[in-house]
């Protein structure tokens, strides 16, 4: 093994060893060449300093010992110093650097030549010792000049001219030494030039590589930018045809990229208009004028859907100023445009219903009332307010309320159609703007159609909901000539509509201002009365139809105003409901009624009316329990009367409230049965103990031919089948009392058994423990009569007489002014401008006579004018 190794080491070198040696040699050579090249580069950069040193040495060392024998020698020296100074300072001038490279060469070439020539001429002057040092100065001069030329790039002619200038004098002076110096100079110059050229080539290669890397990085960034979809690029030729287009844009247009190349760039842009922006014309101007442009909004022409772009571009010129086309970029503005459109839509339309919002309605109203050619605009404004919407919101929640508002808006748009603009004012208030002149009869018809449509049942989350609407109407110019005046007056009309029982429409009239102020004052007085115990209760007896014993009393709220006297509950109860006072008033009524009932004989109940607002309050059972506990009254002696309106929002909350109230032990009565909006389905699950028959069915039921008796009989049969008691309200005459007993009603309430009385009077009635009640009233009923004093025209046999109506009912009237009229005389009485009725005289005494109409009339028609005359005489 050892001999093998020895022979191996003594033999020729292995290939691996040679490769390593060659690699090391080549690496060393490259390192040395790089070091030498770097050194010469640094020396070359010091050329201005070396040139300055040369000038200083010549001036400081040679001038003191030099004897000028001729003026020419001084001129040569001065020329040499001047040329070297120019060579040193000229390249540092900014204006010289701005010259083109070939211009710089031809400026520097003669200067370098003159520098070498003057230097050689000066060396050949006196003393002779100075001429021996020509090559000591010429060789470094040539080397430094050549290195300095390398700093200026490819201007090698400068170094050659310097070399020729020095050589011209040197050859003449000393031929032998000149050859040696020439050879040495050539070798030195070639070595330096080779090293510098290699270094320059290497630097240029490195720079090209860096430029390639920067170009590749730029390409990648541009490609990434295109792929993100936020922008794209385009390029055209001199004729404006596309030579490049981003793939992203081609995909957006659903076209192959090659299909767009060669087409004019204006072909992919839709022609503009004034509404959408005239970007196409602006772009065409810049393309034809060959001027740059930025962020021009244009619409795509080849896209299936509307797309908007923002285009920027710059013209492209070569180094000779020749136009080559345009190059630019673009971004997609479609989403931004859609966002702007949505913002504009939200600024003008209600986000919930899609109707015009308050701002747009006000702007439209201002435009409608504006003067045109000196004439006032004509329009009509309707203000709408939903009835019982708050109950829906409170019981079913705000999402259900929002769903209801959307359905209401849809119905309003269907009814109004293209006749006008429908908008939402806010909350449950809406507006309708009808442009142009509108007849009052047509407005009344439209308002009634709206009321009928809105009052139809809704289905909200599987629950049937019924609401209503009240409408106030004002017109321009008769009710106001400004938008504010029309809004104010329509609001007053709406206020009047809500005060007249809701679910109706009212036109504005000038006296509504006084009514609104009166209502506001009444609201303040009601608040004060509640705080100062200005309200009181009266009690009307409820009597058993079989035993004629008083079984209970209904508590009725009354208000004696300090200055106005007694105010009807029909007037102040709606105010209490609108202002939120109904809750504290209802709680006070409940406590007071329980406290008064405790003093009555055992077995006599007290009935208290409950408003829908109270019933919807989740805390209402606690209020009832506290009232019972505070008065120490047995729960079964309290009867809560609830109207059908609580079933307008029949849901789990309604069932839960009934269950909680029954759990307290109180009785529940369904009040005003048959006058509400609900179906009979709730009777299957609502735990009522009694049904109260509304007085509108009782009054007149005993009159021959009246259908009310059949309705009462049906209600009684229904209540008996469900195990409920019945109470007939409003009984006033003996024949009504008899009919009610025959139909099987279990309880009777009305003036026949007594009017409402104060709590002290109730105690007097039951003094000694008596609970008996005796009927007291007229034997028979007659139609309701209203007292009035109205002048009427009476037509008979072609003659017209003037008379006065003292009182009137649906079937007849008491008339004054005609003397001793025979019974049976037939007249035509003109009650109003629009109502004429045929009447027959039944009795006459002096100037009075009683007349019977040929058919019943509606007394409500006498309180408001009719749109068109109608006759009841035929």
C-alpha atoms as one frame of an Amber mdcrd trajectory, in Angstrom:
protein
   0.000   0.000   0.000   2.826   2.426   0.843   4.690   1.822  -2.403   1.578
   2.480  -4.374   1.117   5.792  -2.698   4.766   6.795  -3.254   4.672   6.002
  -6.919   1.473   7.904  -7.174   2.955  11.013  -5.706   6.147  10.928  -7.743
   4.394  10.485 -11.088   2.813  13.157 -13.292   0.012  15.308 -11.884  -3.540
  13.959 -12.074  -6.276  15.723 -14.172  -8.029  16.914 -11.052  -4.858  18.545
  -9.796  -4.351  20.319 -13.139  -7.924  21.537 -13.162  -7.554  22.905  -9.661
  -4.261  24.595 -10.571  -5.702  26.119 -13.726  -8.749  27.300 -11.795  -6.572
  28.943  -9.155  -4.408  30.574 -11.821  -7.380  31.887 -13.701  -8.956  33.183
 -10.526  -5.677  34.878  -9.557  -5.344  36.425 -12.995  -8.909  37.732 -12.857
  -8.337  39.149  -9.393  -5.084  40.833 -10.451  -6.642  42.207 -13.621  -9.597
  43.469 -11.664  -7.297  45.128  -9.118  -5.106  46.711 -11.771  -8.191  47.852
 -13.714  -9.679  49.397 -10.607  -6.406  51.168  -9.801  -6.161  52.680 -13.259
  -9.818  53.718 -13.107  -9.111  55.640  -9.913  -5.982  57.194 -11.498  -8.017
  58.211 -14.548 -10.596  59.906 -12.371  -7.739  62.008 -10.916  -6.816  63.352
 -14.389  -7.936  66.929 -13.685  -5.753  66.972 -10.567  -2.708  65.554 -12.435
  -3.193  68.136 -15.169  -3.341  70.856 -12.512  -0.156  69.520 -10.915   1.598
  69.569 -14.280   0.706  73.226 -14.815   1.870  74.137 -11.319   5.219  72.260
 -11.676   5.954  73.883 -15.017   5.092  77.329 -13.710   6.854  77.103 -10.328
   9.977  75.014 -11.101  10.849  75.874 -14.655   9.957  79.500 -15.015  12.483
  80.908 -12.486  15.437  79.158 -14.232  14.306  79.701 -17.792  15.825  82.463
 -19.892  13.607  83.658 -22.698  15.817  84.490 -25.590  12.973  84.928 -28.005
   9.407  86.117 -27.695   8.219  82.952 -29.473   9.381  80.731 -26.608   7.344
  82.794 -24.133   4.333  82.585 -26.389   4.663  78.771 -26.586   4.830  78.510
 -22.823   1.809  80.751 -22.384  -0.124  78.794 -25.011   0.730  75.497 -23.299
  -0.458  76.740 -19.888  -3.621  78.216 -21.404  -4.550  75.048 -23.295  -3.955
  72.848 -20.223  -6.075  75.170 -18.111  -8.919  74.967 -20.644  -8.622  71.175
 -20.772  -8.824  71.083 -16.996 -11.866  73.416 -16.607 -13.918  72.827 -19.762
 -15.261  69.295 -18.960 -16.558  70.601 -15.647 -18.858  73.156 -17.285 -22.585
  72.270 -17.275 -23.248  73.687 -20.738 -20.392  71.651 -22.213 -21.805  68.463
 -20.686 -25.168  69.155 -22.304 -23.602  69.035 -25.803 -23.980  65.874 -27.850
 -21.086  63.348 -27.578 -19.727  63.892 -31.108 -19.750  67.670 -30.593 -17.751
  67.250 -27.371 -15.170  65.101 -29.247 -14.600  67.705 -31.923 -14.207  70.432
 -29.319 -11.724  68.457 -27.211  -9.733  66.998 -30.121  -7.854  70.175 -31.157
  -7.326  71.186 -27.555  -5.586  67.903 -26.696  -3.532  68.116 -29.874  -2.452
  71.684 -29.024  -1.588  70.622 -25.481   0.790  67.930 -26.658   2.255  70.098
 -29.400   2.994  73.126 -27.222   4.478  70.930 -24.523   6.858  69.255 -26.996
   7.831  72.610 -28.532   8.555  74.053 -25.131  10.754  71.083 -24.178  12.933
  71.629 -27.280  13.766  75.158 -26.164  16.579  76.333 -23.846  18.232  75.018
 -21.709  19.241  71.852 -23.542  19.076  69.837 -20.306  15.358  70.207 -20.354
  15.082  68.364 -23.685  16.570  65.261 -22.135  13.548  64.906 -19.920  11.039
  64.898 -22.791  10.167  61.251 -22.360  10.112  61.593 -18.597   7.258  64.039
 -19.097   5.781  62.774 -22.388   5.249  59.170 -21.332   3.267  59.969 -18.140
   1.486  62.669 -20.116   0.390  60.165 -22.749  -0.696  57.606 -20.141  -2.648
  60.115 -18.080  -4.247  61.570 -21.223  -5.375  58.157 -22.422  -6.799  57.265
 -18.999  -8.562  60.614 -18.858 -10.035  59.987 -22.304 -11.492  56.698 -21.004
 -13.469  58.674 -18.438 -15.200  60.459 -21.330 -16.224  57.169 -22.911 -15.294
  56.353 -26.541 -13.306  59.528 -27.284 -10.018  57.695 -27.980  -9.078  60.237
 -30.675  -8.101  62.586 -27.874  -5.361  60.273 -26.611  -4.146  59.538 -30.182
  -3.869  63.240 -31.002  -1.937  63.879 -27.787   0.408  61.010 -28.642   0.999
  62.306 -32.191   1.743  65.827 -30.889   4.441  64.579 -28.529   5.831  62.125
 -31.119   6.270  64.835 -33.771   8.848  66.715 -31.710  10.496  63.646 -30.116
  11.386  62.001 -33.473  13.132  65.153 -34.690  15.130  65.580 -31.438  16.565
  62.153 -30.720  15.990  59.260 -33.026  17.470  56.548 -30.839  15.867  57.368
 -27.607  12.687  58.210 -29.393  12.337  54.655 -30.693  12.838  53.164 -27.236
  10.490  55.670 -25.704   8.000  55.147 -28.484   8.016  51.382 -27.961   7.687
  51.746 -24.230   4.907  54.278 -24.621   3.013  52.084 -27.085   3.269  49.032
 -24.852   2.214  51.019 -21.821  -0.684  52.642 -23.649  -1.901  49.358 -25.154
  -1.755  47.660 -21.759  -3.705  50.403 -20.073  -6.210  50.592 -22.951  -6.777
  46.832 -22.922  -7.344  46.718 -19.185  -9.617  49.740 -19.289 -11.556  48.405
 -22.259 -12.109  45.094 -20.490 -13.200  46.862 -17.377 -15.541  49.079 -19.396
 -17.010  46.085 -21.215 -17.530  44.293 -17.928 -19.180  47.345 -16.408 -21.409
  47.717 -19.450 -22.400  44.034 -19.235 -23.178  44.406 -15.566 -25.204  47.519
 -16.295 -27.080  45.764 -19.103 -27.825  42.882 -16.733 -29.103  45.301 -14.152
 -31.258  46.973 -16.766 -32.604  43.589 -17.843 -33.446  42.752 -14.218 -35.157
  46.110 -13.794 -37.067  45.558 -17.029 -38.140  42.066 -15.913 -39.200  43.405
 -12.527 -41.166  46.183 -14.231 -42.820  43.629 -16.509 -43.798  41.483 -13.535
 -45.203  44.471 -11.669 -47.200  45.531 -14.709 -48.504  41.995 -15.180 -49.486
  41.777 -11.512 -51.225  45.131 -11.830 -53.146  43.897 -14.863 -54.144  40.634
 -13.173 -55.588  42.446 -10.160 -58.140  44.022 -12.495 -57.529  47.496 -11.121
 -55.944  48.725 -14.345 -54.878  47.862 -17.874 -52.593  49.229 -20.606 -52.926
  50.086 -24.267 -50.815  51.297 -27.166 -51.583  52.598 -30.654 -49.683  53.242
 -33.839 -49.461  56.529 -35.718 -52.942  55.981 -37.234 -54.551  55.471 -33.783
 -55.041  51.684 -34.205 -54.382  49.416 -31.263 -51.041  47.610 -31.257 -51.307
  46.366 -27.669 -54.165  45.845 -25.232 -54.157  44.110 -21.859 -55.678  40.658
 -21.593 -57.744  41.913 -18.656 -59.582  44.414 -20.823 -60.136  41.899 -23.614
 -61.674  39.459 -21.099 -63.901  42.212 -19.744 -65.205  42.882 -23.246 -65.621
  39.117 -23.799 -63.492  39.279 -26.941 -60.210  37.630 -27.944 -57.188  39.878
 -27.509 -56.253  39.470 -31.173 -59.672  40.668 -32.243 -58.967  44.118 -30.844
 -55.495  44.554 -32.315 -55.599  46.759 -35.398 -58.908  48.416 -34.528 -59.065
  52.164 -33.856 -59.027  52.852 -30.154 -62.124  55.037 -30.559 -64.140  52.005
 -31.754 -64.160  50.447 -28.272 -65.594  53.649 -26.759 -69.256  54.601 -26.914
 -70.159  58.025 -28.192 -70.822  60.379 -25.308 -73.773  62.590 -24.489 -74.312
  65.576 -22.262 -75.983  63.615 -19.492 -73.395  60.853 -19.223 -70.341  63.009
 -19.923 -68.785  63.845 -23.284 -65.592  61.830 -22.711 -65.510  60.350 -26.206
 -65.208  63.759 -27.867 -62.568  64.888 -25.391 -60.517  61.754 -26.052 -60.865
  62.199 -29.825 -59.592  65.752 -29.564 -56.440  64.697 -27.707 -55.751  61.842
 -30.125 -56.037  64.098 -33.143 -54.027  66.899 -31.493 -51.344  64.425 -30.305
 -51.421  65.858 -26.789 -51.351  64.023 -23.499 -54.485  63.480 -21.435 -55.353
  62.102 -18.007 -58.386  60.489 -16.344 -60.954  60.962 -19.112 -64.181  59.100
 -18.257 -65.573  57.106 -21.201 -68.146  54.342 -21.646 -67.259  50.995 -23.233
 -68.956  50.321 -26.569 -68.415  46.567 -26.913 -69.422  45.456 -23.400 -72.675
  43.542 -22.852 -73.340  45.553 -19.710 -72.644  49.225 -19.098 -68.999  49.693
 -18.161 -67.101  52.914 -17.501 -63.351  53.512 -17.845 -60.923  56.240 -16.871
 -58.294  56.538 -19.634 -54.903  58.307 -19.557 -52.304  58.480 -22.325 -49.224
  60.231 -23.658 -47.940  60.631 -27.237 -44.724  58.743 -28.117 -41.929  60.498
 -30.117 -38.510  59.157 -31.177 -35.164  60.985 -30.798 -35.817  62.845 -34.051
 -39.230  64.135 -32.867 -41.244  61.805 -35.087 -44.704  60.741 -33.755 -45.067
  56.968 -33.249 -48.496  56.738 -31.567 -49.993  56.791 -28.082 -49.247  54.744
 -25.000 -51.346  54.813 -21.861 -53.331  53.090 -19.154 -56.905  52.739 -17.996
 -58.887  51.838 -14.885 -62.428  50.509 -14.431 -64.873  53.066 -13.035 -67.964
  50.831 -13.207 -68.196  49.999  -9.511 -67.413  53.569  -8.533 -70.151  54.802
 -10.883 -72.580  52.292  -9.407 -71.638  53.381  -5.913 -72.175  57.013  -6.880
 -75.530  56.114  -8.420 -76.494  54.287  -5.235 -75.441  57.256  -3.136 -77.525
  59.540  -5.344 -80.460  57.140  -5.090 -80.211  56.998  -1.303 -80.055  60.782
  -1.233 -83.399  60.988  -3.060 -85.252  57.783  -2.122 -86.289  56.164   1.108
 -84.051  53.165   1.851 -86.878  51.117   3.403 -89.740  51.561   0.940 -87.990
  52.811  -2.198 -90.345  55.806  -2.337 -89.193  59.386  -2.711 -87.796  60.634
   0.583 -88.469  63.896   2.402 -85.776  65.811   0.476 -86.995  64.763  -2.971
 -90.639  65.390  -2.068 -89.822  68.893  -0.826 -87.792  69.648  -3.958 -90.587
  68.360  -6.194 -93.183  70.368  -4.283 -91.110  73.545  -4.602 -90.829  72.987
  -8.340 -94.575  72.332  -8.617 -95.562  75.600  -6.885 -92.935  77.720  -8.677
 -94.092  80.403 -11.056 -93.936  79.662 -14.774 -94.263  82.558 -17.200 -95.761
  84.732 -14.490 -98.382  82.152 -13.409 -98.467  80.252 -10.143 -98.030  76.519
 -10.322-100.979  74.238  -9.609-100.709  71.033  -7.581-102.287  69.100  -4.727
-100.543  67.678  -1.664-101.922  64.759   0.347-100.575  64.009   3.820-101.203
  60.452   5.023-100.828  59.027   8.522-101.372  55.344   9.299-103.866  54.548
  12.052-102.912  51.925  14.680 -99.440  51.459  13.205 -97.787  52.098  16.568
 -99.660  49.138  18.015 -98.207  46.885  15.318 -94.719  48.188  15.994 -95.065
  47.717  19.751 -96.573  44.234  19.642 -94.872  42.584  16.658 -91.604  44.501
  16.746 -89.839  46.887  14.398 -89.002  44.286  11.695 -92.712  43.555  11.339
 -93.404  47.292  11.275 -90.860  47.734   8.484 -92.443  44.903   6.489 -95.850
  46.544   6.934 -94.519  49.897   5.698 -93.139  48.226   2.578 -96.517  46.659
   1.789 -98.278  49.981   2.401 -95.897  51.737  -0.017 -96.629  49.120  -2.690
-100.369  49.645  -2.337-100.008  53.408  -2.510 -97.992  53.160  -5.730-100.594
  50.856  -7.278-103.468  53.208  -6.430-101.735  56.459  -7.425 -99.927  55.029
 -10.454 -98.592  57.710 -12.771-100.997  60.370 -11.501 -98.475  61.706  -9.006
 -95.377  61.169  -6.876 -95.603  59.032  -3.730 -93.089  59.661  -0.945 -92.404
  58.728   2.644 -92.176  61.577   5.110 -90.809  59.407   7.916 -92.161  56.906
  10.424 -95.710  56.003   9.360 -96.330  59.256   7.463 -96.525  59.460   3.670
 -97.025  62.189   1.066 -98.611  62.211  -2.367 -97.922  65.066  -4.792-100.373
  65.462  -7.675 -99.222  68.017 -10.282-101.605  70.271 -12.171-105.164  71.291
 -11.409-107.292  68.638  -9.700-111.070  68.638  -9.252-112.191  68.217  -5.660
-114.506  65.381  -6.575-111.665  63.445  -8.208-109.439  64.093  -5.203-112.132
  62.799  -2.864-112.510  59.666  -4.998-108.739  59.052  -5.005-108.530  59.597
  -1.239-111.325  57.090  -0.663-109.621  54.539  -2.901-106.435  54.955  -0.868
-108.307  54.528   2.426-110.048  51.406   1.135-106.821  49.878  -0.180-104.757
  50.592   2.934-107.521  49.243   5.207-107.439  45.764   3.640-105.803  43.096
   5.882-102.044  42.454   5.684-100.120  39.267   6.326 -97.029  39.975   8.425
 -94.967  36.980   9.533 -98.030  34.762   9.295-100.145  37.185  11.319-103.186
  39.043   9.971-102.855  42.782  10.569-105.414  45.505   9.861-104.624  49.207
   9.967-106.205  52.368   8.611-105.135  55.686   7.193-106.197  59.306   7.602
-105.612  61.861   4.834-105.290  65.651   4.816-105.460  67.510   1.491-104.331
  70.999   0.465-104.066  72.498  -3.020-102.074  75.257  -4.661-102.821  78.117
  -5.144-106.101  78.276  -3.203-104.654  76.804   0.022-101.160  78.299  -0.245
 -98.595  79.398  -2.792 -95.443  78.096  -1.082 -94.257  74.616  -0.227 -94.216
  75.385   3.509 -97.772  76.720   3.429 -99.088  73.651   1.592 -97.346  71.275
   3.999 -98.652  73.138   7.031-102.211  73.280   5.730-102.236  69.625   4.607
-100.989  68.716   8.067-103.854  70.677   9.646-106.325  68.855   7.405-104.757
  65.552   8.450-105.090  66.599  12.078-108.771  67.255  11.494-109.221  63.883
   9.798-107.683  62.088  12.768-109.864  64.097  15.121-113.006  63.098  13.207
-112.644  59.430  13.948-109.741  58.525  11.624-110.022  56.487   8.474-111.365
  59.549   6.633-110.043  62.377   4.474-110.432  66.085   4.989-109.777  69.079
   2.757-108.074  72.088   4.257-110.235  74.997   5.371-109.235  78.249   7.032
-111.002  77.445  10.315-108.688  74.475  10.877-106.049  76.800  12.312-108.415
  77.662  15.142-109.312  73.992  15.624-105.633  73.004  15.825-104.949  75.693
  18.405-108.036  74.621  20.345-106.855  71.008  20.338-103.407  72.026  21.533
-104.922  74.027  24.391-107.217  71.112  25.240-104.201  68.807  25.441-102.503
  71.133  27.929-105.670  71.333  30.020-106.005  67.535  29.992-102.476  67.139
  31.352-103.268  69.638  34.074-106.582  67.911  34.898-104.824  64.555  35.295
-102.258  66.059  37.643-104.823  68.090  39.643-107.552  65.397  39.946-109.772
  67.225  37.492-111.195  63.956  36.106-113.929  61.884  37.719-115.864  58.664
  37.167-119.567  58.008  36.778-121.203  54.596  36.892-124.059  53.236  34.723
-125.940  50.177  36.065-125.982  46.799  34.340-129.197  44.899  35.118-130.111
  41.227  34.801-132.914  40.827  32.250-134.464  37.976  34.229-134.310  39.225
  37.826-134.092  43.001  37.205-131.358  43.096  39.825-128.284  45.303  39.393
-125.324  43.008  38.813-122.704  45.655  38.145-121.742  49.100  36.976-119.670
  50.316  34.062-117.138  52.993  35.030-117.240  55.906  32.579-114.668  58.719
  32.514-115.882  62.328  32.645-114.163  65.736  32.549-115.713  68.991  33.684
-113.521  71.738  32.233-113.241  74.860  34.431-114.314  77.154  31.594-115.748
  74.911  28.881-117.907  72.771  31.130-118.468  69.078  30.443-116.290  67.760
  27.616-117.339  64.596  25.822-115.034  61.571  26.111-115.287  61.288  22.329
-113.282  64.531  22.217-110.597  64.089  24.879-110.021  60.315  24.758-108.492
  60.465  21.205-106.256  63.292  22.414-105.129  61.149  25.326-104.355  58.261
  22.967-102.374  60.444  20.554-100.327  62.129  23.284 -99.603  59.018  25.372
-101.747  60.194  28.297-104.047  57.191  27.975-101.727  54.977  30.029-101.633
  57.120  33.217-105.334  57.990  32.795-106.242  54.306  32.422-104.230  53.403
  35.513-105.998  56.131  37.525-109.419  54.915  36.332-108.573  51.345  37.326
-107.454  52.278  40.848-110.409  54.620  41.428-113.015  52.131  40.146-111.669
  49.332  42.347-111.637  51.602  45.393-115.266  52.729  44.775-116.520  49.169
  44.063-115.236  47.976  47.416-118.056  50.038  49.074-120.812  48.380  47.048
-122.754  45.290  48.102-121.009  41.971  47.534-121.689  40.438  44.154-121.877
  43.751  42.286-119.054  44.017  39.788-117.364  47.058  38.248-116.504  47.137
  34.532-113.552  49.197  33.312-112.764  49.924  29.670-109.252  49.015  28.488
-107.694  50.830  25.537-105.649  48.892  22.932-102.564  50.795  24.064-102.998
  49.559  27.632-103.646  46.018  26.461-100.451  46.016  24.363 -98.341  47.046
  27.362 -96.616  43.957  28.836 -96.857  45.547  32.278-100.644  45.857  32.188
-101.338  42.692  34.291 -99.099  44.095  37.024-101.091  47.345  36.926-104.351
  45.397  37.368-102.943  43.337  40.220-101.671  46.451  42.028-105.084  48.150
  41.667-106.872  45.105  43.139-104.364  44.767  45.932-104.497  48.493  46.737
-108.317  48.444  47.066-108.523  44.955  48.611-111.122  44.068  45.943-111.777
  40.447  44.939-110.542  39.802  41.363-113.877  38.284  40.266-115.591  41.619
  40.952-113.499  43.378  38.308-114.555  43.106  34.672-112.231  44.402  31.930
-114.004  45.512  28.757-111.790  45.019  25.689-112.675  46.088  22.147-112.133
  44.078  18.985-109.288  46.384  17.958-106.865  44.404  20.145-107.212  41.561
  17.617-105.977  43.642  14.726-102.556  42.213  15.551-103.597  38.731  16.588
-100.399  36.967  17.639 -98.746  35.075  20.459 -98.460  38.297  22.488-102.249
  38.744  22.409-102.862  35.167  23.563-100.266  35.552  26.290-101.901  38.738
  27.580-105.317  37.041  27.778-103.796  34.126  29.661-102.041  36.409  32.169
-105.206  38.425  32.826-107.337  35.316  33.330-104.711  33.987  35.706-105.451
  36.979  37.957-109.078  35.871  38.276-110.713  38.918  36.611-113.580  38.701
  34.115-113.166  39.674  30.467-115.883  41.240  28.299-115.803  41.842  24.554
-117.024  45.426  24.096-118.739  46.923  21.011-119.068  43.514  19.372-119.652
  43.597  15.629-118.283  47.110  15.030-114.600  46.236  14.598-112.484  44.824
  11.764-111.645  41.367  13.034-113.169  38.031  12.142-115.008  35.705  14.511
-112.040  33.362  14.682-110.692  34.942  17.857-113.815  33.892  19.805-112.575
  30.290  19.596-109.518  30.996  21.755-110.123  34.318  23.571-111.370  33.553
  27.135-114.249  36.061  27.254-116.934  35.822  29.899-119.325  38.248  28.240
-120.175  39.798  24.871-121.543  43.351  24.866-123.893  44.141  21.968-123.228
  47.655  20.690-126.006  50.197  21.108-126.091  50.799  17.335-127.784  47.376
  17.023-130.192  47.999  19.945-131.549  51.400  18.995-134.389  51.093  16.534
-134.431  47.309  16.776-138.117  47.413  17.840-139.149  49.437  14.779-141.018
  47.372  12.263-138.860  46.222   9.386-135.583  46.939  11.188-132.965  44.143
  10.785-131.173  44.874  14.048-133.320  42.399  15.925-132.030  39.585  13.705
-128.455  40.621  14.393-129.068  40.699  18.145-130.637  37.243  18.006-127.616
  35.864  16.113-125.181  37.336  18.639-127.143  35.924  21.567-127.190  32.457
  19.983-123.429  32.645  19.373-122.741  33.707  22.967-124.930  30.932  24.405
-123.138  28.359  22.266-119.794  29.577  23.636-121.038  29.763  27.234-120.855
  33.569  27.479-123.179  36.180  28.938-124.574  39.019  26.796-125.241  42.657
  27.605-127.352  44.851  25.320-126.219  48.486  25.465-128.299  51.584  24.787
-131.782  50.343  25.732-134.014  53.400  26.239-137.687  52.448  25.629-140.095
  49.859  26.929-140.497  48.138  23.568-136.678  47.827  23.193-136.507  46.337
  26.683-139.208  43.833  25.842-137.529  42.860  22.584-134.188  42.340  24.302
-135.770  40.028  26.843-137.534  38.057  24.115-134.247  37.630  22.208-132.600
  36.141  25.294-130.008  38.758  26.321-128.863  38.037  29.855-128.081  41.683
  30.816-129.304  45.144  29.850-127.577  48.519  30.076-129.141  51.839  29.085
-131.087  54.893  30.090-134.168  52.763  30.697-132.515  51.631  33.948-130.711
  54.838  34.709-128.149  57.306  33.439-124.517  57.263  34.626-124.251  58.561
  38.211-121.547  59.655  40.605-120.072  57.278  43.170-122.064  58.907  46.001
-125.317  58.366  44.105-124.465  54.690  43.687-124.101  54.363  47.458-127.507
  56.024  47.932-129.074  53.600  45.450-127.844  50.605  47.462-128.594  52.024
  50.871-130.025  49.208  52.897-128.543  46.565  50.599-131.142  46.848  47.853
-130.036  45.866  44.320-133.411  46.088  42.534-133.823  48.237  39.425-137.027
  49.547  37.827-137.315  50.531  34.144-138.262  54.095  33.339-138.663  55.344
  29.757-140.892  55.955  26.748-143.133  53.177  25.604-141.951  53.077  22.006
-138.882  54.202  20.164-138.703  56.626  17.328-135.932  57.532  14.936-133.221
  59.768  16.259-134.098  63.413  15.902-131.721  66.344  15.669-132.647  69.891
  16.591-131.769  72.478  13.987-132.918  75.797  12.584-132.500  75.792   8.835
-134.292  77.758   6.142-135.536  75.520   3.320-137.336  75.941   0.023-140.690
  74.081  -0.258-141.933  73.318  -3.785-145.682  72.686  -4.433-147.689  72.970
  -7.666-145.052  75.140  -9.313-144.825  77.526  -6.358-141.836  77.912  -4.023
-142.446  78.702  -0.346-139.923  79.491   2.382-139.983  77.425   5.546-137.827
  76.581   8.556-136.906  73.119   9.808-137.001  72.927  13.628-135.946  69.302
  14.078-135.363  66.452  11.694-134.893  62.690  11.672-134.108  60.172   8.978
-137.828  59.748   8.193-139.418  63.182   8.843-139.168  66.731  10.135-140.991
  69.563  11.938-141.445  72.505   9.536-142.576  76.065  10.321-143.738  78.859
   8.025-146.779  77.433   6.172-150.260  77.950   7.759-153.026  75.365   7.998
-151.630  72.886   5.484-154.088  70.030   4.838-152.893  66.591   5.885-151.758
  64.499   2.931-150.324  67.421   0.992-147.215  66.358  -0.921-144.240  68.705
  -1.127-140.668  68.663  -2.456-138.434  70.128   0.255-135.000  71.422  -0.769
-133.005  70.740   2.420-129.682  71.847   0.937-128.399  73.004  -2.407-127.790
  69.384  -3.367-130.490  67.460  -1.452-134.184  67.584  -2.361-136.601  65.138
  -0.714-140.260  64.282  -1.324-142.394  64.752   1.833-146.063  64.336   2.882
-147.813  66.486   5.539-149.168  64.240   8.324-150.469  66.944  10.691-150.667
  70.719  10.827-151.356  73.272  13.569-151.146  76.996  12.878-147.781  77.550
  11.147-146.327  74.194  12.124-146.660  70.875  10.390-145.108  67.425  10.679
-143.927  65.848   7.413-142.905  62.307   6.559-140.217  61.693   3.927-140.863
  59.300   1.096-137.645  57.496   2.017-135.051  57.671   4.810-132.234  60.157
   4.463-128.728  60.215   5.929-128.459  63.031   8.436-124.708  63.134   7.873
-125.382  64.437   4.364-126.788  67.628   5.879-123.458  68.460   7.558-121.251
  68.480   4.448-121.866  69.590   0.848-122.188  66.937  -1.829-120.068  66.986
  -4.987-123.092  66.618  -7.246-126.833  67.273  -6.714-129.049  64.294  -6.200
-132.799  64.091  -5.789-134.744  61.909  -3.376-138.109  63.120  -4.635-138.405
  60.551  -7.359
